[in-house]
Amino acid sequence: MNIPTRTLPSGVEMPQVGAGTWDIGGETVKESVRTALDAGYAHVDTAEGYKNEAEIGEVLAEYDREDIFLTSKVLPSNLHYESVLESCEASLDRLGTDYLDLYLIHWPNPTISLRETIQALERLHEEGKVKNIGVSNFTKYQLMFARRVADVPIAVNQVEFHPWLNQDDLLQYCDDNDIVLTAAAPLARTEVLDDPVVRDVAEAYDRTPAQVVLRWQIQKGIVTIPKSSTPDHIRSNFEVGEWELDAEDAARIDDIDTEKRVYMIDVDDETYGIPR
């Protein structure tokens, strides 16, 4: 399957479809990642907060590390300089690798200096432990500030993005500044699959609703990381690289007027350090 890639500022190619691993662990995440890699995926997304890095590391040991684009994230509670370094080392150890292709700030934390966090990421980059740095769940304003304080390019912003949360303004800012937007919860935790426009387009193309949504994201230049623990869905979600939505049908999805977030975090909540 020919899956397109996005070129990051470092020159590294980031596959536009990756295996998401939020909220799955144990044998389930091992089976999911193994199924994905066997199906042709070359991109795996995890985080220290997902508590599944060790299991993913066991699976990665069975494959050629150089063939896999690997992303992890540091918790917002660990964004002080030394904590970032320690979190990265722990993630590398659990994943059984000596580098990450991409390391993200999982959530912004207004109680810790972003400059301090970025400086730690830059050190990891300088040491070769992370090939690219980025952020997750950053607004346009937060992303603008991150760019101002960073000497290493902010390569990626991973945010909730799907037909019910079409963040075109943020996407345009990313496109204008050589930042790749990654769609977290790209299927709105499956809720968007029942949208009548999505279902109508899927029927017209003889594709699944999930395939239509993922293809719509790819055509926008977005990297998408659907999560599934069902082998058939994992394989089906990867079958989006060799066909296209025509402009009219893509525009129909653009024009869906439902607006709904499927994950949020309250920065005043005592659980602030817990990821989605």
C-alpha positions as CSV (number, residue, x, y, z in Angstrom):
1,M,0.0,0.0,0.0
2,N,1.4,3.4,-1.0
3,I,0.9,5.7,1.9
4,P,2.1,9.3,1.3
5,T,4.5,11.0,3.7
6,R,5.1,14.5,4.9
7,T,8.7,15.8,5.0
8,L,9.6,17.3,8.4
9,P,12.1,20.2,8.6
10,S,14.8,17.7,9.5
11,G,14.3,15.9,6.2
12,V,12.7,12.9,7.9
13,E,9.7,11.5,6.2
14,M,6.6,11.0,8.4
15,P,4.0,8.5,7.1
16,Q,0.6,10.1,6.9
17,V,-1.1,7.1,8.4
18,G,0.0,5.8,11.8
19,A,-1.1,3.3,14.4
20,G,-2.6,5.1,17.4
21,T,-2.3,3.4,20.7
22,W,-4.3,5.5,23.2
23,D,-6.3,3.6,25.8
24,I,-5.0,0.1,24.8
25,G,-2.4,-1.9,26.7
26,G,-1.2,-5.3,27.6
27,E,-1.5,-8.1,25.1
28,T,-4.1,-6.0,23.2
29,V,-1.7,-3.2,22.3
30,K,0.9,-5.8,21.3
31,E,-1.5,-7.5,19.0
32,S,-2.7,-4.2,17.6
33,V,0.8,-2.9,16.8
34,R,2.0,-6.2,15.4
35,T,-1.1,-6.3,13.2
36,A,-0.5,-2.8,12.0
37,L,3.2,-3.3,11.2
38,D,2.4,-6.6,9.4
39,A,-0.2,-4.7,7.3
40,G,2.4,-2.2,6.2
41,Y,2.1,0.6,8.7
42,A,5.5,2.3,9.3
43,H,4.4,4.8,12.0
44,V,3.5,4.1,15.6
45,D,2.2,6.8,18.1
46,T,2.4,6.4,21.8
47,A,3.1,8.4,25.0
48,E,4.4,7.9,28.5
49,G,0.9,8.6,29.8
50,Y,-0.6,5.8,27.7
51,K,1.4,3.3,29.9
52,N,1.9,1.0,27.0
53,E,5.5,1.8,25.9
54,A,7.0,-1.3,27.3
55,E,4.5,-3.5,25.5
56,I,5.1,-1.6,22.3
57,G,8.8,-1.9,22.8
58,E,8.5,-5.7,22.9
59,V,6.8,-5.7,19.5
60,L,9.2,-3.2,17.9
61,A,12.1,-5.5,18.8
62,E,10.7,-8.0,16.2
63,Y,11.0,-5.4,13.4
64,D,13.7,-3.2,11.8
65,R,13.7,-0.1,13.9
66,E,14.9,2.0,11.0
67,D,11.8,1.2,9.0
68,I,9.4,2.6,11.7
69,F,8.6,6.2,12.5
70,L,8.1,6.3,16.3
71,T,6.4,9.1,18.3
72,S,6.1,9.5,22.0
73,K,5.0,12.3,24.3
74,V,6.0,13.8,27.7
75,L,3.2,14.4,30.2
76,P,2.4,18.0,31.1
77,S,3.3,17.2,34.7
78,N,6.9,16.4,33.6
79,L,7.8,19.6,31.7
80,H,10.5,21.0,33.9
81,Y,13.9,20.7,32.3
82,E,15.3,17.7,34.2
83,S,11.9,16.0,34.2
84,V,11.7,16.1,30.4
85,L,15.2,14.6,30.1
86,E,14.2,11.9,32.6
87,S,10.9,11.2,30.9
88,C,12.5,10.8,27.6
89,E,15.2,8.4,28.9
90,A,12.5,6.3,30.5
91,S,10.5,6.2,27.3
92,L,13.5,5.2,25.3
93,D,14.2,2.4,27.8
94,R,10.7,1.1,27.8
95,L,10.5,1.3,23.9
96,G,13.9,-0.5,23.6
97,T,15.3,2.2,21.3
98,D,18.0,4.8,21.5
99,Y,16.1,7.5,19.6
100,L,12.6,8.7,18.9
101,D,11.7,10.1,15.5
102,L,9.4,12.6,17.2
103,Y,8.9,13.7,20.8
104,L,6.0,15.9,21.7
105,I,4.8,18.0,24.6
106,H,1.6,16.1,25.3
107,W,-0.4,19.0,26.7
108,P,0.6,22.6,27.4
109,N,1.1,23.4,31.1
110,P,0.8,27.1,32.0
111,T,2.5,26.5,35.4
112,I,5.8,25.6,33.8
113,S,7.9,27.8,31.5
114,L,7.5,26.7,27.9
115,R,11.0,28.0,27.3
116,E,12.4,25.7,29.9
117,T,10.6,22.7,28.3
118,I,11.7,23.6,24.8
119,Q,15.3,23.9,26.0
120,A,15.2,20.4,27.3
121,L,13.7,19.1,24.0
122,E,16.5,20.9,22.1
123,R,19.1,19.2,24.3
124,L,17.6,15.8,23.5
125,H,17.6,16.8,19.8
126,E,21.3,17.8,20.0
127,E,22.2,14.5,21.6
128,G,20.4,12.6,18.9
129,K,17.8,11.1,21.2
130,V,15.0,12.7,19.3
131,K,15.1,13.5,15.6
132,N,12.2,16.0,15.7
133,I,10.4,17.9,18.4
134,G,6.8,19.1,18.5
135,V,3.7,19.8,20.6
136,S,0.3,18.3,21.1
137,N,-3.0,20.0,21.9
138,F,-1.6,23.5,21.4
139,T,-3.8,26.3,20.2
140,K,-2.6,28.6,17.4
141,Y,-1.5,31.2,20.0
142,Q,0.4,28.6,22.0
143,L,2.0,27.3,18.9
144,M,3.1,30.8,17.9
145,F,4.8,31.3,21.2
146,A,6.5,27.9,21.0
147,R,8.0,28.8,17.7
148,R,9.3,32.1,19.1
149,V,11.2,30.4,21.9
150,A,12.5,27.4,19.9
151,D,15.8,27.3,18.0
152,V,14.9,23.8,16.7
153,P,11.9,23.8,14.4
154,I,8.5,22.8,15.9
155,A,7.8,20.0,13.4
156,V,4.4,18.8,14.5
157,N,1.3,19.9,16.3
158,Q,-1.0,16.9,17.2
159,V,-4.6,18.0,17.9
160,E,-8.1,16.8,17.8
161,F,-9.1,17.0,14.1
162,H,-12.0,15.4,12.3
163,P,-15.1,16.4,10.3
164,W,-16.9,17.6,13.4
165,L,-13.8,19.6,14.5
166,N,-12.4,21.0,11.3
167,Q,-9.7,23.3,12.6
168,D,-8.9,24.9,9.3
169,D,-7.5,28.1,10.8
170,L,-5.0,26.1,12.8
171,L,-4.2,23.9,9.8
172,Q,-3.6,27.0,7.6
173,Y,-1.2,28.4,10.2
174,C,0.7,25.1,10.3
175,D,0.9,24.9,6.6
176,D,2.2,28.5,6.4
177,N,4.9,27.7,8.9
178,D,6.1,24.2,7.8
179,I,4.5,22.5,10.7
180,V,2.7,19.1,10.1
181,L,-0.7,18.8,11.8
182,T,-1.4,15.3,13.1
183,A,-5.1,14.4,13.7
184,A,-5.7,12.9,17.1
185,A,-9.0,11.1,17.5
186,P,-9.3,11.4,13.7
187,L,-12.6,9.5,13.7
188,A,-14.0,11.3,16.7
189,R,-13.8,8.1,18.7
190,T,-16.0,6.5,15.9
191,E,-18.8,9.0,16.5
192,V,-18.3,10.7,13.1
193,L,-18.7,7.5,11.3
194,D,-22.5,7.8,11.6
195,D,-22.5,11.3,10.1
196,P,-25.0,11.2,7.2
197,V,-22.6,13.1,4.8
198,V,-19.7,10.7,5.6
199,R,-21.9,7.7,5.2
200,D,-23.3,9.0,1.9
201,V,-19.8,9.6,0.5
202,A,-18.7,6.2,1.7
203,E,-21.5,4.5,-0.1
204,A,-20.7,6.4,-3.3
205,Y,-17.1,5.3,-3.3
206,D,-17.8,1.8,-2.0
207,R,-15.5,2.5,1.0
208,T,-16.0,2.4,4.7
209,P,-16.9,5.7,6.5
210,A,-13.5,5.4,8.3
211,Q,-11.7,5.2,5.1
212,V,-13.5,8.2,3.7
213,V,-12.6,10.3,6.8
214,L,-9.0,9.2,6.8
215,R,-8.6,9.9,3.1
216,W,-10.2,13.4,3.5
217,Q,-7.5,14.1,6.1
218,I,-4.7,12.8,4.0
219,Q,-5.8,15.0,1.1
220,K,-5.5,18.0,3.5
221,G,-1.9,17.1,4.1
222,I,-2.7,15.9,7.6
223,V,-1.0,13.0,9.3
224,T,-3.7,10.7,10.9
225,I,-3.3,8.1,13.6
226,P,-6.5,6.0,13.9
227,K,-6.6,3.7,16.9
228,S,-8.2,0.3,16.8
229,S,-7.8,-3.1,18.5
230,T,-9.8,-4.9,15.8
231,P,-7.5,-6.5,13.2
232,D,-9.9,-6.0,10.3
233,H,-10.3,-2.3,11.2
234,I,-6.6,-1.8,11.5
235,R,-6.0,-3.2,8.0
236,S,-9.0,-1.4,6.5
237,N,-7.8,1.9,7.9
238,F,-4.6,1.5,6.0
239,E,-6.3,1.1,2.7
240,V,-6.4,4.8,2.0
241,G,-3.3,5.4,-0.1
242,E,-4.3,4.6,-3.7
243,W,-7.6,6.3,-4.3
244,E,-8.9,9.9,-3.9
245,L,-12.0,11.8,-3.1
246,D,-12.9,14.2,-5.8
247,A,-13.0,17.9,-4.9
248,E,-16.7,18.1,-4.6
249,D,-17.0,15.2,-2.2
250,A,-14.1,16.5,-0.1
251,A,-15.9,19.9,0.0
252,R,-19.1,18.2,1.2
253,I,-17.2,16.9,4.2
254,D,-15.5,20.3,4.8
255,D,-19.0,21.8,5.0
256,I,-20.4,19.5,7.6
257,D,-21.9,21.9,10.2
258,T,-21.8,19.6,13.2
259,E,-19.2,20.8,15.8
260,K,-18.2,18.6,18.6
261,R,-15.1,17.8,20.6
262,V,-14.6,14.2,21.8
263,Y,-11.9,14.9,24.3
264,M,-11.0,17.9,26.5
265,I,-9.0,18.6,29.6
266,D,-9.7,21.1,32.3
267,V,-6.5,22.9,33.2
268,D,-7.9,23.8,36.6
269,D,-8.7,20.2,37.4
270,E,-6.5,18.2,39.8
271,T,-6.1,15.5,37.2
272,Y,-4.3,18.0,34.9
273,G,-1.3,15.7,34.5
274,I,-3.4,12.8,33.1
275,P,-3.5,12.7,29.3
276,R,-6.4,12.0,27.0
